[in-house]
Amino acid sequence: MDNYEAVSDSGSSDCEHIGNSIACRFYNREGCNRGTQCKFSHGPDDKSIRDDLGKNVCIFAVVGCCQFGSERCIYSHDASFLPEKGWWNDSGILKELRDDVYLGRSIKSCTEKYIVEMIHGHLYDAGYGPPRNLEAILDRSILGHTAHKQEKTSESQGSPPKDNFVMFIALDHSNSFQELYTRFFDAVRTARLETRIVSSASAALDLMYSPYLRGIFIADAGITEHKYIRLANTIVEYTKNGGITVYGGIFPAVAKWSEMASHFERVWNVPWRPGLYTYETLKRNDRNETASLNPSLPSSYRIKAFYIHGIAPKDAMYTAQGLTGEAPVVHVKCGKGYLGYSGEESATQSVLAMLGLLDHVYDPPPLNPNKKPIPTPPKPPPTFSQNFVLLISLVCEPWFPDMYGHVYSALRQKVRIKQALTAETALSYLKAPELVGIFVTDFGIADTMHSGLLKQVVQYAKDGGLVVAAGQFSGRLCGPNDRHFFQAWGLSWKGDSYHRTTFQKNPANELVKLNPSLPQSYSMKALHMANIGQDSAVYVPTSDSRPESLVWAPTPITNHEEAPAVQFRIGRGYFGYIGDVNTEEATTSVLLAMLGLLDHKYDSRKDPSHSNSPSASRNDTSIIRSRRPKQTARKTASLTQPAFPETGRSSSGTRIGTIIGQNRPQTARKSASLSQPIPVESGVAVILVISLGDEDIYNSERQLLFNRLDRESRVIRASTATVALQNLSSPDLIGVLINEPSIANIASYADVLNRVIAFAKDGGTVVFGGSFSSLASARLHDEFWQAKMGIKWTCGSYRKGVVNIVRKHEMFSACSWLQSGFTMHAAHLKFADQNSALYCGNDNTNEAAVLRTRYGQGYVGYVGDIHGEQESVEITLAMLDVIVGPLPRQEFAIGYAVVG
């Protein structure tokens, strides 16, 4: 049995240094100059692989599913120096591990520790031996990305405080916190204040009402967990009443992007979200009140830090040149108190200033002297009934719980929720008398293998139940399965237009009449449902509605025979559909209304509307009135390669290439041959991804791009010239993404390139992005752009640095939400036309990392980023006109099925 981690002969003398068991970011990246004096760990652990240089490579990055990305992860993502022999070169093992990780992350109760142990167990079962020093590694309980969460022991707080003190809240890393920040504690004590470190919510709540509390320092990301919401809300109340709260320590390094952004927005009501992680020279901003009141703060210094985005200029204590809207040190007024953020792990002076312990001293918050500390009461029993809503999620994507977190929260405020990931579990819940509604979150139920479950769900609705298909459901409407699904309901509905616009309530709809608190109007991007009765439409376009798009002309929307949100009476119950693909906040209210959880509470036994009423409106054309529904015009295209049955359809419904975003084939089913023409429906806007070489477009650094692209549009991947040519002629094609350079330097692909050029000149958009910049040679750039595209671009420098948006570019005014500046490692292009440069460095040379130029009646764009940064993903999607606002600051890990 071969070892799956070879013993490295390289590495520094401190390569086995353990420290506090949290991996050292600098050791695994640029190199740590502190040696054995470093407080962090240089040694191997169970989330990394030791390479030939002695660095620790992220095991999740090797598998292809690191949630932190190359910039934020504390491990190396460079696999170049891993030993030649090892499981990391076994493509079969990598795919199996990736599938296991995605499955584990889709299960809410599955911890990261369990996933790591599952990886090691899988490798062992596959014939690979344990890693070097595994027994010692597991004994030390090193978990890497987030330090090991020690089991909470009874915490002795000693006697109640009798003097002024600062409370340090470290709910996840309390055992290492005091050692890490000895210098900071010494500085606090120099100000003649006590320090109290707490690692539990109850201990923190006991100290919250002390008259001696002078400030709170939140040192890790534990506070973002939902179970600590009471503590978080109490901290907000304390701050608004005149207290001071600062987030810092290792909080920005270990907090997940989605959880950090959600925490600041929902708890503090501030639009803060993670920004850059970069090394810059910072200058003190005297426009900031705290900075101006503390003149002993250094006027400037250079540091690598985590920035926070979404701030006003006056909120930043320190700023970096060229970066607006984000800063690493922030202090803002919050009610009568102050809220601060420090993105530098070892910050001292700036945090002291924010806590009022440097030059300027803040007055303590006014407290009632008779108010005694409030002990933590026992958890009260739930005040709501045991009724529950069932979520049926048969192909639940790993990112679904994060993206729909606010939906979970809204439901839990009304009723219990239970989630079924298998048909068997769903069937068992259907028998429960406490079931009050069903939320179908994805299209898995439409698979013919789940016909039995679908039949029972339809019967549940006919017997008076409420069923809503929403969430991921609209993103997978495809082929015969959608007809099978709607026929089970007795409907001839079908997916139709796909665009964003502003909709208003339909005053003729019964749901709208019963729920007056529904939003009057709001904008959403949705897959509309056609063949519906007008009374079934919950929201309809306004008289002024126009496509909210950079590509489509803003012509009035006149088709009122379709809708993005529909509810239909079936028997004594209701079936609803919501086509929103971006989980807008307002859509949550529509979902609650359809489940009887908003204003009107459905009761099939008492609701008078159920009696003396036909099961459907007479004018509802969605009823199938004959054995064969009216057929629409159809297109056909042949396939020479089988595709997974669960993949989506192309612009015309054709199963060509791969619909990006599919996780993996369901169980062990094999698709039948699809070599015969398939009837398909047209009218769905399409993005074509052309990737003709051997490059795997599904590698970890491009996951965010293709994950988001799939969620925001209908995507087809063309891996052959035939597939590319077939889809380039589609009337529904709105954009082309060239993912790698084969089209530019292989003569046999000349026809494809000519068709791409014609598409752009006729008004389409072509973007050279994805892996194109990292795979294209300097010679290719020099020969391709001018000779073949007719654009005066040539090869520029290959470097990493801050790039800033060019404000005179037309995309700046059209997409004002794009990042003004960020750090990018890019292959730049030199340009002759100043108007084509979109993002440039600070050196004023005639080259840019991102360009976009007019090309005939259309556009050609280039994104030079080689690492798939989130800001570059936003730029690419904006060029292709598939998003109209910034993405959430989070990363998604998802697998892709590759066919075609």
ChimeraX attribute file (.defattr): number of C-alpha atoms within 10 A of each C-alpha:
attribute: neighborCount
match mode: 1-to-1
recipient: residues
	/A:1	9
	/A:2	14
	/A:3	17
	/A:4	21
	/A:5	23
	/A:6	18
	/A:7	15
	/A:8	15
	/A:9	10
	/A:10	13
	/A:11	15
	/A:12	15
	/A:13	10
	/A:14	18
	/A:15	20
	/A:16	14
	/A:17	19
	/A:18	22
	/A:19	17
	/A:20	19
	/A:21	24
	/A:22	23
	/A:23	29
	/A:24	23
	/A:25	20
	/A:26	16
	/A:27	26
	/A:28	25
	/A:29	18
	/A:30	9
	/A:31	13
	/A:32	16
	/A:33	10
	/A:34	12
	/A:35	16
	/A:36	17
	/A:37	10
	/A:38	18
	/A:39	20
	/A:40	23
	/A:41	24
	/A:42	30
	/A:43	24
	/A:44	28
	/A:45	28
	/A:46	23
	/A:47	23
	/A:48	25
	/A:49	27
	/A:50	29
	/A:51	24
	/A:52	18
	/A:53	15
	/A:54	25
	/A:55	27
	/A:56	30
	/A:57	25
	/A:58	28
	/A:59	23
	/A:60	23
	/A:61	24
	/A:62	21
	/A:63	22
	/A:64	23
	/A:65	25
	/A:66	22
	/A:67	19
	/A:68	22
	/A:69	25
	/A:70	19
	/A:71	15
	/A:72	18
	/A:73	21
	/A:74	25
	/A:75	29
	/A:76	24
	/A:77	22
	/A:78	17
	/A:79	17
	/A:80	10
	/A:81	13
	/A:82	22
	/A:83	18
	/A:84	11
	/A:85	13
	/A:86	14
	/A:87	21
	/A:88	19
	/A:89	13
	/A:90	10
	/A:91	11
	/A:92	11
	/A:93	16
	/A:94	17
	/A:95	16
	/A:96	14
	/A:97	22
	/A:98	22
	/A:99	19
	/A:100	16
	/A:101	24
	/A:102	20
	/A:103	18
	/A:104	18
	/A:105	20
	/A:106	20
	/A:107	15
	/A:108	10
	/A:109	9
	/A:110	12
	/A:111	11
	/A:112	15
	/A:113	14
	/A:114	11
	/A:115	18
	/A:116	17
	/A:117	13
	/A:118	16
	/A:119	21
	/A:120	20
	/A:121	14
	/A:122	16
	/A:123	20
	/A:124	17
	/A:125	10
	/A:126	12
	/A:127	13
	/A:128	18
	/A:129	17
	/A:130	17
	/A:131	23
	/A:132	18
	/A:133	14
	/A:134	15
	/A:135	12
	/A:136	12
	/A:137	19
	/A:138	13
	/A:139	9
	/A:140	14
	/A:141	17
	/A:142	25
	/A:143	21
	/A:144	21
	/A:145	20
	/A:146	20
	/A:147	17
	/A:148	17
	/A:149	14
	/A:150	12
	/A:151	7
	/A:152	11
	/A:153	8
	/A:154	8
	/A:155	11
	/A:156	8
	/A:157	14
	/A:158	7
	/A:159	6
	/A:160	11
	/A:161	16
	/A:162	10
	/A:163	13
	/A:164	16
	/A:165	21
	/A:166	22
	/A:167	20
	/A:168	24
	/A:169	26
	/A:170	27
	/A:171	24
	/A:172	22
	/A:173	21
	/A:174	20
	/A:175	16
	/A:176	17
	/A:177	19
	/A:178	15
	/A:179	12
	/A:180	18
	/A:181	17
	/A:182	11
	/A:183	14
	/A:184	17
	/A:185	19
	/A:186	13
	/A:187	17
	/A:188	20
	/A:189	14
	/A:190	11
	/A:191	13
	/A:192	13
	/A:193	19
	/A:194	19
	/A:195	17
	/A:196	17
	/A:197	20
	/A:198	20
	/A:199	20
	/A:200	20
	/A:201	20
	/A:202	16
	/A:203	17
	/A:204	24
	/A:205	20
	/A:206	16
	/A:207	20
	/A:208	20
	/A:209	19
	/A:210	21
	/A:211	22
	/A:212	20
	/A:213	23
	/A:214	24
	/A:215	26
	/A:216	24
	/A:217	21
	/A:218	21
	/A:219	24
	/A:220	25
	/A:221	25
	/A:222	21
	/A:223	24
	/A:224	20
	/A:225	14
	/A:226	13
	/A:227	11
	/A:228	15
	/A:229	15
	/A:230	13
	/A:231	18
	/A:232	20
	/A:233	14
	/A:234	15
	/A:235	21
	/A:236	21
	/A:237	16
	/A:238	22
	/A:239	22
	/A:240	20
	/A:241	18
	/A:242	22
	/A:243	26
	/A:244	30
	/A:245	27
	/A:246	22
	/A:247	22
	/A:248	23
	/A:249	27
	/A:250	22
	/A:251	24
	/A:252	27
	/A:253	24
	/A:254	19
	/A:255	20
	/A:256	20
	/A:257	21
	/A:258	18
	/A:259	20
	/A:260	22
	/A:261	23
	/A:262	23
	/A:263	22
	/A:264	15
	/A:265	14
	/A:266	12
	/A:267	15
	/A:268	18
	/A:269	10
	/A:270	15
	/A:271	15
	/A:272	20
	/A:273	23
	/A:274	22
	/A:275	21
	/A:276	22
	/A:277	20
	/A:278	18
	/A:279	15
	/A:280	16
	/A:281	14
	/A:282	21
	/A:283	16
	/A:284	20
	/A:285	20
	/A:286	17
	/A:287	14
	/A:288	18
	/A:289	16
	/A:290	25
	/A:291	25
	/A:292	15
	/A:293	16
	/A:294	21
	/A:295	15
	/A:296	13
	/A:297	17
	/A:298	14
	/A:299	13
	/A:300	14
	/A:301	11
	/A:302	11
	/A:303	14
	/A:304	16
	/A:305	22
	/A:306	25
	/A:307	23
	/A:308	25
	/A:309	20
	/A:310	15
	/A:311	19
	/A:312	13
	/A:313	17
	/A:314	15
	/A:315	23
	/A:316	29
	/A:317	29
	/A:318	27
	/A:319	24
	/A:320	19
	/A:321	12
	/A:322	14
	/A:323	17
	/A:324	19
	/A:325	19
	/A:326	29
	/A:327	28
	/A:328	26
	/A:329	27
	/A:330	30
	/A:331	28
	/A:332	20
	/A:333	16
	/A:334	20
	/A:335	15
	/A:336	13
	/A:337	21
	/A:338	23
	/A:339	22
	/A:340	24
	/A:341	28
	/A:342	28
	/A:343	24
	/A:344	23
	/A:345	18
	/A:346	16
	/A:347	18
	/A:348	17
	/A:349	17
	/A:350	26
	/A:351	25
	/A:352	20
	/A:353	22
	/A:354	29
	/A:355	27
	/A:356	21
	/A:357	22
	/A:358	20
	/A:359	14
	/A:360	17
	/A:361	13
	/A:362	18
	/A:363	11
	/A:364	18
	/A:365	20
	/A:366	10
	/A:367	14
	/A:368	9
	/A:369	9
	/A:370	7
	/A:371	10
	/A:372	11
	/A:373	14
	/A:374	12
	/A:375	12
	/A:376	12
	/A:377	7
	/A:378	6
	/A:379	6
	/A:380	6
	/A:381	6
	/A:382	8
	/A:383	6
	/A:384	10
	/A:385	10
	/A:386	11
	/A:387	16
	/A:388	21
	/A:389	23
	/A:390	22
	/A:391	21
	/A:392	25
	/A:393	25
	/A:394	22
	/A:395	20
	/A:396	21
	/A:397	22
	/A:398	21
	/A:399	18
	/A:400	17
	/A:401	16
	/A:402	16
	/A:403	17
	/A:404	17
	/A:405	15
	/A:406	17
	/A:407	20
	/A:408	16
	/A:409	12
	/A:410	15
	/A:411	19
	/A:412	13
	/A:413	11
	/A:414	16
	/A:415	16
	/A:416	19
	/A:417	20
	/A:418	14
	/A:419	20
	/A:420	18
	/A:421	16
	/A:422	16
	/A:423	20
	/A:424	11
	/A:425	12
	/A:426	22
	/A:427	17
	/A:428	10
	/A:429	18
	/A:430	18
	/A:431	11
	/A:432	11
	/A:433	9
	/A:434	14
	/A:435	20
	/A:436	22
	/A:437	26
	/A:438	27
	/A:439	24
	/A:440	25
	/A:441	23
	/A:442	24
	/A:443	26
	/A:444	24
	/A:445	24
	/A:446	25
	/A:447	18
	/A:448	14
	/A:449	12
	/A:450	15
	/A:451	16
	/A:452	12
	/A:453	19
	/A:454	20
	/A:455	13
	/A:456	15
	/A:457	23
	/A:458	21
	/A:459	17
	/A:460	22
	/A:461	22
	/A:462	19
	/A:463	15
	/A:464	21
	/A:465	24
	/A:466	30
	/A:467	25
	/A:468	24
	/A:469	22
	/A:470	23
	/A:471	27
	/A:472	26
	/A:473	22
	/A:474	23
	/A:475	21
	/A:476	21
	/A:477	23
	/A:478	24
	/A:479	21
	/A:480	15
	/A:481	19
	/A:482	19
	/A:483	17
	/A:484	17
	/A:485	22
	/A:486	16
	/A:487	15
	/A:488	17
	/A:489	21
	/A:490	15
	/A:491	20
	/A:492	23
	/A:493	23
	/A:494	20
	/A:495	22
	/A:496	19
	/A:497	19
	/A:498	22
	/A:499	22
	/A:500	22
	/A:501	19
	/A:502	19
	/A:503	24
	/A:504	18
	/A:505	22
	/A:506	21
	/A:507	14
	/A:508	13
	/A:509	18
	/A:510	17
	/A:511	25
	/A:512	22
	/A:513	15
	/A:514	16
	/A:515	20
	/A:516	14
	/A:517	13
	/A:518	21
	/A:519	16
	/A:520	13
	/A:521	16
	/A:522	16
	/A:523	17
	/A:524	22
	/A:525	24
	/A:526	25
	/A:527	26
	/A:528	23
	/A:529	23
	/A:530	21
	/A:531	18
	/A:532	23
	/A:533	22
	/A:534	20
	/A:535	18
	/A:536	25
	/A:537	28
	/A:538	28
	/A:539	25
	/A:540	23
	/A:541	24
	/A:542	18
	/A:543	12
	/A:544	12
	/A:545	19
	/A:546	20
	/A:547	18
	/A:548	20
	/A:549	17
	/A:550	17
	/A:551	17
	/A:552	12
	/A:553	10
	/A:554	12
	/A:555	11
	/A:556	13
	/A:557	14
	/A:558	12
	/A:559	11
	/A:560	12
	/A:561	14
	/A:562	25
	/A:563	29
	/A:564	28
	/A:565	25
	/A:566	29
	/A:567	23
	/A:568	26
	/A:569	20
	/A:570	22
	/A:571	20
	/A:572	23
	/A:573	22
	/A:574	24
	/A:575	22
	/A:576	23
	/A:577	27
	/A:578	29
	/A:579	26
	/A:580	25
	/A:581	21
	/A:582	17
	/A:583	21
	/A:584	16
	/A:585	13
	/A:586	15
	/A:587	23
	/A:588	20
	/A:589	21
	/A:590	26
	/A:591	24
	/A:592	21
	/A:593	22
	/A:594	30
	/A:595	25
	/A:596	19
	/A:597	21
	/A:598	18
	/A:599	15
	/A:600	17
	/A:601	14
	/A:602	21
	/A:603	16
	/A:604	16
	/A:605	10
	/A:606	9
	/A:607	11
	/A:608	10
	/A:609	11
	/A:610	17
	/A:611	12
	/A:612	7
	/A:613	11
	/A:614	13
	/A:615	16
	/A:616	17
	/A:617	16
	/A:618	9
	/A:619	11
	/A:620	15
	/A:621	18
	/A:622	22
	/A:623	20
	/A:624	17
	/A:625	12
	/A:626	7
	/A:627	6
	/A:628	8
	/A:629	13
	/A:630	9
	/A:631	6
	/A:632	9
	/A:633	8
	/A:634	12
	/A:635	14
	/A:636	14
	/A:637	17
	/A:638	15
	/A:639	19
	/A:640	13
	/A:641	13
	/A:642	17
	/A:643	24
	/A:644	21
	/A:645	19
	/A:646	22
	/A:647	23
	/A:648	25
	/A:649	24
	/A:650	30
	/A:651	26
	/A:652	23
	/A:653	23
	/A:654	24
	/A:655	28
	/A:656	30
	/A:657	28
	/A:658	24
	/A:659	27
	/A:660	25
	/A:661	23
	/A:662	21
	/A:663	21
	/A:664	17
	/A:665	16
	/A:666	14
	/A:667	6
	/A:668	6
	/A:669	10
	/A:670	12
	/A:671	12
	/A:672	10
	/A:673	11
	/A:674	17
	/A:675	12
	/A:676	11
	/A:677	14
	/A:678	18
	/A:679	17
	/A:680	21
	/A:681	22
	/A:682	20
	/A:683	16
	/A:684	22
	/A:685	21
	/A:686	24
	/A:687	28
	/A:688	25
	/A:689	28
	/A:690	27
	/A:691	25
	/A:692	22
	/A:693	15
	/A:694	9
	/A:695	16
	/A:696	14
	/A:697	23
	/A:698	20
	/A:699	17
	/A:700	25
	/A:701	21
	/A:702	21
	/A:703	25
	/A:704	24
	/A:705	24
	/A:706	21
	/A:707	21
	/A:708	20
	/A:709	23
	/A:710	19
	/A:711	17
	/A:712	20
	/A:713	24
	/A:714	24
	/A:715	27
	/A:716	27
	/A:717	26
	/A:718	25
	/A:719	21
	/A:720	16
	/A:721	18
	/A:722	13
	/A:723	21
	/A:724	27
	/A:725	16
	/A:726	14
	/A:727	24
	/A:728	21
	/A:729	12
	/A:730	16
	/A:731	14
	/A:732	17
	/A:733	23
	/A:734	24
	/A:735	28
	/A:736	25
	/A:737	24
	/A:738	24
	/A:739	25
	/A:740	25
	/A:741	25
	/A:742	21
	/A:743	22
	/A:744	21
	/A:745	15
	/A:746	12
	/A:747	11
	/A:748	11
	/A:749	17
	/A:750	15
	/A:751	15
	/A:752	22
	/A:753	21
	/A:754	13
	/A:755	15
	/A:756	24
	/A:757	21
	/A:758	16
	/A:759	23
	/A:760	22
	/A:761	18
	/A:762	14
	/A:763	17
	/A:764	22
	/A:765	28
	/A:766	28
	/A:767	24
	/A:768	22
	/A:769	25
	/A:770	30
	/A:771	25
	/A:772	25
	/A:773	26
	/A:774	18
	/A:775	16
	/A:776	17
	/A:777	13
	/A:778	17
	/A:779	10
	/A:780	15
	/A:781	21
	/A:782	17
	/A:783	16
	/A:784	20
	/A:785	17
	/A:786	13
	/A:787	11
	/A:788	14
	/A:789	16
	/A:790	11
	/A:791	17
	/A:792	15
	/A:793	23
	/A:794	20
	/A:795	21
	/A:796	20
	/A:797	14
	/A:798	17
	/A:799	13
	/A:800	16
	/A:801	16
	/A:802	20
	/A:803	25
	/A:804	22
	/A:805	21
	/A:806	22
	/A:807	14
	/A:808	13
	/A:809	18
	/A:810	14
	/A:811	18
	/A:812	16
	/A:813	11
	/A:814	13
	/A:815	17
	/A:816	13
	/A:817	12
	/A:818	20
	/A:819	23
	/A:820	19
	/A:821	22
	/A:822	23
	/A:823	19
	/A:824	22
	/A:825	19
	/A:826	24
	/A:827	26
	/A:828	28
	/A:829	28
	/A:830	20
	/A:831	20
	/A:832	13
	/A:833	12
	/A:834	15
	/A:835	15
	/A:836	22
	/A:837	26
	/A:838	26
	/A:839	27
	/A:840	23
	/A:841	23
	/A:842	12
	/A:843	8
	/A:844	8
	/A:845	11
	/A:846	16
	/A:847	24
	/A:848	30
	/A:849	28
	/A:850	27
	/A:851	27
	/A:852	23
	/A:853	19
	/A:854	16
	/A:855	21
	/A:856	15
	/A:857	12
	/A:858	19
	/A:859	21
	/A:860	23
	/A:861	24
	/A:862	28
	/A:863	29
	/A:864	27
	/A:865	27
	/A:866	22
	/A:867	20
	/A:868	24
	/A:869	20
	/A:870	21
	/A:871	22
	/A:872	23
	/A:873	23
	/A:874	24
	/A:875	23
	/A:876	24
	/A:877	24
	/A:878	20
	/A:879	25
	/A:880	24
	/A:881	20
	/A:882	28
	/A:883	24
	/A:884	19
	/A:885	13
	/A:886	18
	/A:887	15
	/A:888	14
	/A:889	19
	/A:890	21
	/A:891	22
	/A:892	23
	/A:893	21
	/A:894	27
	/A:895	25
	/A:896	21
	/A:897	16
	/A:898	20
	/A:899	15
	/A:900	16
